[in-house]
Amino acid sequence: MSLLKSLSKEQKEAIKNIESPMLVTGGAGCGKTFTLVNKVVYLIKDEKVKPENILVLTHADKDARVIKD
């Protein structure tokens, strides 16, 4: 996935970890939503996971709109 080239080490690890549930934490503007969205893309495109088998939770309305779209 070419997107992985532009990510930090921590973002790459979060996106490529498919063995267990994960919690993404960090301060404002650090890329949490970006990482979650791209993990979903990675799961669907590279790992062939069906979208209906993916659950993403967020507590912020803005983040929920980004993930939904």
Secondary structure in CASP SS format (residue, H / E / C, confidence):
PFRMAT SS
TARGET T0000
AUTHOR 0000-0000-0000
METHOD secondary structure of the structure
MODEL  1
M C 1.00
S H 1.00
L H 1.00
L H 1.00
K H 1.00
S H 1.00
L C 1.00
S C 1.00
K H 1.00
E H 1.00
Q H 1.00
K H 1.00
E H 1.00
A H 1.00
I H 1.00
K H 1.00
N C 1.00
I C 1.00
E C 1.00
S C 1.00
P C 1.00
M C 1.00
L C 1.00
V C 1.00
T C 1.00
G C 1.00
G C 1.00
A C 1.00
G C 1.00
C C 1.00
G C 1.00
K H 1.00
T H 1.00
F H 1.00
T H 1.00
L H 1.00
V H 1.00
N H 1.00
K H 1.00
V H 1.00
V H 1.00
Y H 1.00
L H 1.00
I H 1.00
K H 1.00
D C 1.00
E C 1.00
K C 1.00
V C 1.00
K C 1.00
P H 1.00
E H 1.00
N H 1.00
I C 1.00
L C 1.00
V C 1.00
L C 1.00
T C 1.00
H C 1.00
A C 1.00
D H 1.00
K H 1.00
D H 1.00
A H 1.00
R H 1.00
V H 1.00
I H 1.00
K H 1.00
D C 1.00
END
